[in-house]
Amino acid sequence: MPNPRLEIDSRLIEQNTRAVVRLCARQGISVMGVTKGTLAEPEVARAMLRGGVKRLGDSRLANIERLRDAGVESSMTLLRSPVLSEVARAVRVAERSLVSDTSVLRPLARAASEAGRVHEIVLMVDLGDLREGFWPRHEPWTGLHGDSGLDEALELASRLEGLRVVGVGTNLACLGGVIPTPEKMVELAVIAGHAGDVLGRPLEVVSGGNSANLGMVIKGRMPRGITELRLGEALLLGTEAVNKDPVPGCSQSAFTFVAEVIEVRDKPSLPVGPTGIDAFGKVPVFEDRGIRRRAICAAGRQDIDHQDLRPRAAGVEVVGASSDHLVCDVTAASPRIAVGDEMGFDVGYSCMLRACTSPFVAKVIV
């Protein structure tokens, strides 16, 4: 088997997807499967579709093209505002885009008309996480007045041939870490109602956010009016994204990172000599635990986020990582670790994302 590698159990992803789709359907919410976390691995996308997602979404046009080239049949959504220089490409590979700036509307409409298509758009609004979206409110502390362009975007898009506004959406718990709440979702539903009034018709899509919203769904606290969630982590890793709590009926073991051991040796637990910043500009902190047995795996920060790894074997602890060396404390490991052994790890979202992006990590569907 190749090393290092990320083993992906597509059956568990299908199981997770089916459980989440059923959970959301009880509250009238459809699920978009987000594929960007796995670099749009086609077998992962197919597992999501078998599990019942209505459509697929990705933030990279290259990823959507990968799915198209692999013959994955689904409506595709571009999960960020199209780059002005790539509007024709966006219209060609995706049926829908999330749009957060008025300036893209005319070029997007022109590209869609030239292609003989009607491109659907969801206008994104910022409810406080301060990533993307129109600012739809007047808050005294911001110094902003009016709707900061949302009404203008609605009115312009409604006049442009080649575009159809199908909804509004928001994103939380990403840049600013703002937690989705029922109050935030009510605010989005009110904005959707206002947008419908501007357009003279009700919106089809009110896209409430990502896997951070699942806690509300699990507790039955999602307000009425939210029609869609864009989910990646919950389907892939079986966790909601705020507290990383398991989602009922889901597995947290669909992904396993595997790396081979290239050195095992007893060493002090504290560096010996004056210390400063490490290779990544940080000042490392270590606890003096005496002499410990350490194993080095042939992987590093180019491949994974070592802080997001959880060793499968009992008695193993991740100590740290450089670009190409993953250091683990194996003093209490049973059985003892030797050079040539493979060590397996559960991964969090950050680690999965980096492993899928690294050209040095083989992706193996199991």
N, C-alpha and C positions, 0 to 999 in steps of 0.2 A: 504494500500500500504506500502511496506517496506520503511525504512528510516534509513540513507540517501539512495538516489537512483540516478541513471543516466538514464533518459528517453531518448531512442534512437528512432527517427522516421525514419524507414527504407525507407519509401516512399520518404522522402525529400533527403535521400542519393542517392536513385535511380535517382531522378530528377537532383540532382547536377552532378552525374556521366554522365548522358546523355548529359547535357549541356556542360560539359568539354570535353567529347569525341568528340562531334560535333565541338567544337571550335578548338581542336587540329587536327582533321581530315582535316580541311580546309587547313592546312599547312603540310599535309603528315605525321603527327605524331600520332603514336599509344599510348595508355595509359595502363600502368600497374597499377592495383589497389593495394595500399599498406595497409595492414591490421593491422600492428603492433600498431597503435594508439589506437585500441580498443581491444587489446589482442586477435586479430583474432576472434572476435565475428562472428559466422557463418552467422547470418542473415544480418550482415553488408556486409560480403563478397558476399552473394547472391544478395544483392541490387546492389553492384558494377557490378556484372556480368550481371544482368538484364539491367543495364544502359549502357553496351557496352564495358567494359574493355576487353582487349585481354587475359590477364593473371593476376595472383595475385602474390604478393611478400611480404615477411616478413623476418625480421632479426633474428627470433628465430625459431629453429627447432621445439620446443614444440608447437609454434603457428601453424606452418604448419601441424603438426600432428593433432592438434585440428580440423583444417579444413578438413583434410582427414577423421578423425573419424566421423565427422558430415556429411559426404557424399557430401561435396562441390566439384563439378567437374570442375577442371581448371588446366592448367599448372601452376606450382609453381616455384618461384624463391627465393633462399636464398639470402637475401640482404646484406650479408657481407661474407668475406672470411671464408670458413669452418674451424672449429677448428680441428686440426690434429687428436685429439682423437675421433672425431665424423664424419670422412669422410664417413664411411659406412652408417651411419644414414642419412647424407646429401644426398647421392646418392639414398637412399631408398625412401625418401619422397619428394625430389625436382628434377625437370628436369634440372634446371639451377642454377648456383651460380655466384655471383660476387666475383672475385678473385683479391687480391691485393698483394700477396706475392708468389714468385716462389717456395718456399719450400713446398707448399701444393699440387703442381701439380702432382708429382709422386704418393703420397699416394691416391690422389683423383682418378687418372687414374687407379691405381691398384684396388681400391674399385669398381669402375664402371665396370672394366673388369670382376672381380669376380662375379658381379651381372648380367653380361650379358647385360650391358647397355652402351650407349654413353651419357656422362654427358656434357651438354653445359656449357661453361664458358664465362663470359664477364670480360675482364681485365680492372680494374679500374685505372685511371690516376688522379694524383693530379694536379689541375690547380691553386693551391694557397690557398685553404681553410685549408690545412695542417691536414686533417683528414686521410683518407686512400687513397692508390693508388701509382702506380709507378710515379716517377718524370720524365716526358718524355722530358724535355728541358734542355738546358744549360743556366743558369742564373749566371752571374759573382758573384752576392752577396751571392749566396748559397754555393759556394765552391764545387758544384756538377758538374760532367762532364759526357757527354754522355747522355744516356737515362735512367740511373739508373735502369736497369734491364728489361725494357719493351721489347726490341728486344729479349733478352735472353728468357723471358717468352713466347713470341710468337713462337720462334723457337722450344723451348722444348715442348710446348703444341701440336704443329703441328706434333711432332714425336710420341707422346704417344697414344697408343691404349686406348680407353675408354673415351677420351676427344675430344671435338670439340670447337674451339674458334669461337663464333658466333658474337662477337662484342667487342667494348670498351665503357667505360662509365666514368662519373665523378660525383662528388657530391660537391655542393657549398652551402654556406649560412647555414652551420651547426656549425662546431667547430669554425672556424675563422670568420664567418659572411661575407665572401667574396661574394658579390652580383654577380649573373650570368649576363653576358653582351653578346651582339652579338659578341664581339671580343673573349670572352672565348669560345663561341660555335663554331666560325670559327676555333679556335685553336684545339678544339676537332675533328672537321670534318677533318682537315688536318692530325691529328694523326691517325684517322681512315683510311684515304687514305694510309698513310705510312704503317700501320699495314696490310692492304690488299696487299700492294706490298711485304711485308715480307712473307706473307702466300701464295701469288700467286693467290689470289681470293678476290673478294670484300666482305666486312663484311655485315652481315644481320642486325646488330643492332648497332646503335650509340645512346647510352642512355645519354641524355643531363642533367639529374638531376631530381629535385623534384619540389614541388609546388612553390618554389622560382623562377622558370623559367617561370611561367605562365604570369607574367607581360609582357614579350617579346611576348608571343603568343597573348595576348589580343591586344597589340599594332601593331601586324603584323610585329614584328622586329626579329623573330626567323630566323637565317640564314638557307639556304638549307643544307641538309646533316644530320640533326638531325632527327632520326627516331622514338625515344621513349622518354617518360617521365615517371618517377616513382612517382605516385601521391597518397598522403594520405590526407593531410590537405584540399586541394581544393575540394575533393570529399566529405569529412566528414563535413567540416565547411563552405565550399563555399567561401573561401578566398585564395588569393595568399599569399606566406609566407614571403615576404620582407616587404611590407608596411601594410599587413593585409587588403588590399582593397578587396571589394566584387568582385567575379567573375560574369560576366554577366550571367543571367539566373539561378543563384544559390541562395539557402536559407542559411542563417547563423544560423538557429534555429533548426537544426536536433538533437541537444543534449541539454537537460535541466537537470541541477543538482538541486536536491530538498532535503532540510534538514528541520527538525522540530525545532521549537523554544522552548528552555528549560528555558530561563530566560529573563525577560524584566524589566529594572530598570533605573532610572535616576542616572547618575554618572558624575564626572568631566571628562573633555576631556584630562586632563594632569595627568599622574601618580603622586601620592602623596608620597614624600620621595625621598631620594637619589636613583639614577638609574645607572645601568651598562649594561652589556650585557644581552640579553634575553636567553631563553632556547636553542636557535639555534646559539649562538655565535655572534649575531649582536647587535648593539646599536640602539634601536628603537628611532624614532623621531616622536613627536606628536605636533600638533598645538593646542594652547589654544583657544578653542571655547566656553568656559564656560561649564555650565551643559548641558549634552546631554542625550537623551534617547537611551539606548543601548539594543539590542537583541542578545542573544547568541544562535547559532544553534548547534545542536549535530553533528558536523563534524569538521575536522581539517586538519592539514598538512599531516597526514597519509593518507588522502583521496583525497585532492585537493591542487592545487596551488592557494591560496586565492588571489594572485595578478592577476590571470588570470580569475577571476570571474566577471561577470557583472549582477547586480541584475535586475530581470525582473520588479519589482514593482518600480514605481516612488517614489522618495524621500528617497530611501534606499542607503546607502554607506557602502562598506566593510572597516572596521577599521583595522583588523588584525586577526591573528589566531595563536593558539598554536597547540599542537599535536591533541587535541580532542575538541577544542572550536573555533568556528568561530564567531567573534564579528562584528556586524553591527550597524551603526548609523541609527536609525529609527525615529529620531526626526520629520522629515518632511514627514514620510510615511502616505499615505492615501489609504485605511482605516488604523487605528491604528493596530499595530502588538501586538498580545497577545501570551502568552504561549500556546503551542499546535498548533499554526498556522504553516503552511508549507511555506517556502520561496523558490522561484525558481530563478535560475541563468542561464544565457548564459555562455558558457565556451569557452576558447581559447584552443589551441592545448596542451599546457603544462598541463592545468587543466584536460582536457579530458583524456590524457594519464595516469595521476595519478589516476583519478577516476576509470578508467577501470582496473588498476593494483591493486587497493585496495580491499582486501577481505571483507572489511566492507561496501562497496558500492554495493547495488543491481543494476544489469543492467536489465532494463525493456524495451523490444521492444514494441513500441506503433504504 
